[in-house]
């Protein structure tokens, strides 16, 4: 091995060490979509060894329709790096609530290849997303409670009017007033159930 070859091998080893030192998942994807490189954190992220990852295309590891696949195509086409924030890559393989920031860049030395670096969102950010979802859920349940109240008020008036009519109604008409009170009671019961649901 001549000096230049030895120096090249040392540089390759150094690059490998540096990439494994970066505490972020980093992968390189070939023009055909195969994962040609994965650092140690990427192995943890995808829950597979680098050798196993090399047998798969990115599209087999990431949920169908993921923005990441579109970003990779854009970077290949434009040959310019892209940052994207809060990308959801949740899947049975990667886990639920898997939200990441992405840096995707072309690799000039390997035409068609791109490098992807993932940065998982912090726990605080995940909690913030959960609180936003809960706030939306509370808004829905609050709306259900308000609708229940608005429905029950006129029903009470209808039931009261039917009871008053029953006092002076004929036998035939009493059957109709009783039908009205029975139906209003049934609707009130359904609305009560809706209120119970909104409180849960």
C-alpha positions in Angstrom: 0.0 0.0 0.0 1.5 3.3 -1.0 1.4 6.5 1.1 -1.5 8.0 -0.7 -3.6 4.9 -0.4 -2.7 4.6 3.3 -3.7 8.3 3.8 -7.0 7.7 2.0 -7.8 4.7 4.2 -7.0 6.8 7.3 -9.3 9.6 6.1 -12.1 7.1 5.5 -11.7 5.6 9.0 -11.7 9.2 10.4 -14.9 10.0 8.6 -16.5 6.9 9.9 -15.5 7.8 13.5 -16.7 11.4 13.1 -20.1 10.3 11.7 -20.5 7.8 14.6 -19.6 10.5 17.0 -22.5 12.8 15.8 -25.3 12.0 18.1 -27.9 12.1 15.3 -29.0 9.4 12.9 -27.3 9.9 9.5 -27.9 7.8 6.4 -26.8 8.0 2.8 -29.3 6.9 0.1 -28.2 5.8 -3.4 -29.8 7.0 -6.6 -31.8 3.7 -6.6 -33.1 4.4 -3.1 -31.0 1.9 -1.2 -29.3 2.9 2.1 -25.6 2.7 1.4 -24.5 4.1 4.7 -25.9 4.3 8.2 -24.1 5.5 11.3 -24.5 4.0 14.8 -27.4 6.3 15.7 -29.2 5.5 12.5 -29.0 1.8 13.4 -30.7 2.6 16.7 -33.3 4.9 15.0 -34.3 2.3 12.5 -33.8 -0.6 14.9 -31.7 -2.5 12.3 -28.0 -3.1 11.7 -26.3 -1.2 8.8 -26.1 -4.5 6.9 -29.8 -5.1 7.2 -30.6 -1.5 6.3 -28.4 -1.8 3.1 -30.8 -4.5 1.8 -33.7 -2.1 1.9 -34.8 1.0 0.1 -35.8 4.0 2.2 -39.4 3.6 0.9 -39.6 0.3 2.7 -38.6 1.8 6.1 -40.6 5.0 6.0 -44.4 5.2 6.0 -46.0 5.4 2.6 -46.5 9.0 1.5 -44.0 10.4 4.1 -42.7 13.9 3.3 -39.2 12.5 3.6 -39.5 10.6 0.4 -40.6 13.8 -1.4 -37.7 15.8 0.1 -35.2 13.2 -1.1 -36.6 13.5 -4.6 -36.5 17.3 -4.5 -32.9 17.3 -3.3 -31.8 14.9 -6.1 -33.6 17.1 -8.7 -32.4 20.5 -7.4 -29.0 19.4 -6.2 -29.4 21.7 -3.2 -29.8 20.9 0.6 -33.1 21.3 2.3 -34.1 21.6 6.0 -37.6 20.5 7.0 -39.1 20.7 10.5 -41.6 18.6 12.5 -41.9 15.8 10.0 -44.0 12.9 11.3 -42.3 9.5 10.5 -44.4 7.5 13.0 -44.7 3.8 12.1 -44.8 0.3 13.8 -41.1 0.0 13.0 -40.0 3.5 14.2 -42.6 3.9 17.0 -45.6 6.2 17.6 -45.2 10.0 18.1 -42.0 9.9 16.0 -41.5 13.5 14.9 -38.2 14.7 13.5 -36.4 17.6 12.0 -34.6 16.7 8.7 -31.5 17.9 6.9 -31.3 16.4 3.4 -28.3 17.2 1.1 -26.9 15.9 -2.2 -23.5 14.1 -2.3 -21.6 15.5 -5.3 -19.1 12.7 -5.2 -21.8 10.2 -5.8 -24.3 11.6 -8.3 -27.9 10.8 -7.4 -27.0 10.0 -3.8 -28.3 12.1 -0.8 -27.4 12.3 2.9 -30.2 12.5 5.5 -29.7 13.6 9.1 -32.5 13.2 11.5 -33.0 15.1 14.7 -35.7 13.9 17.0 -38.0 16.5 18.5 -37.5 17.1 22.3 -39.9 15.6 24.9 -41.1 19.1 25.6 -42.1 19.6 22.0 -44.0 16.2 22.0 -45.8 17.3 25.2 -46.7 20.6 23.5 -48.2 18.6 20.6 -50.2 16.4 22.9 -51.5 19.4 24.8 -52.6 21.0 21.5 -54.5 17.8 20.6 -56.1 17.7 24.1 -57.1 21.3 23.8 -58.9 20.5 20.5 -60.6 17.5 22.2 -61.7 19.8 25.0 -63.2 22.2 22.5 -65.2 19.4 20.9 -66.5 18.1 24.2 -67.3 21.7 25.3 -69.3 22.1 22.1 -71.2 18.9 22.8 -72.1 20.2 26.3 -73.3 23.5 24.9 -75.4 21.8 22.2 -77.0 19.5 24.8 -78.0 22.5 26.9 -79.4 24.4 23.9 -81.5 21.3 22.8 -82.8 20.5 26.3 -84.2 24.0 26.9 -86.8 24.1 24.1 -87.7 20.4 24.8 -88.6 21.3 28.3 -90.9 24.0 27.0 -92.5 21.6 24.5 -93.1 19.0 27.2 -94.6 21.5 29.6 -97.0 22.8 26.8 -98.0 19.2 26.0 -98.8 18.5 29.7 -101.0 21.7 29.9 -102.9 20.7 26.7 -103.5 17.2 28.1 -105.5 18.7 31.0 -108.2 20.0 28.6 -107.8 17.6 25.7 -110.2 14.8 24.6 -109.2 11.2 25.0 -108.1 11.1 21.4 -106.0 14.2 21.7 -104.5 13.0 25.0 -102.9 10.2 23.1 -101.1 12.7 20.9 -100.0 14.8 23.9 -98.6 11.7 25.6 -96.8 10.8 22.4 -95.2 14.3 22.5 -94.1 14.0 26.1 -92.8 10.5 25.5 -90.8 11.5 22.5 -89.4 14.6 24.3 -88.4 12.4 27.2 -86.6 10.0 24.8 -84.7 12.9 23.1 -83.7 14.3 26.5 -82.4 10.9 27.5 -80.3 10.8 24.4 -79.0 14.3 25.1 -78.1 13.3 28.7 -76.0 10.5 27.3 -74.2 13.0 25.0 -73.5 15.2 28.1 -72.0 12.2 29.9 -69.8 11.5 26.9 -68.6 15.1 26.9 -67.6 14.9 30.6 -65.4 11.8 30.0 
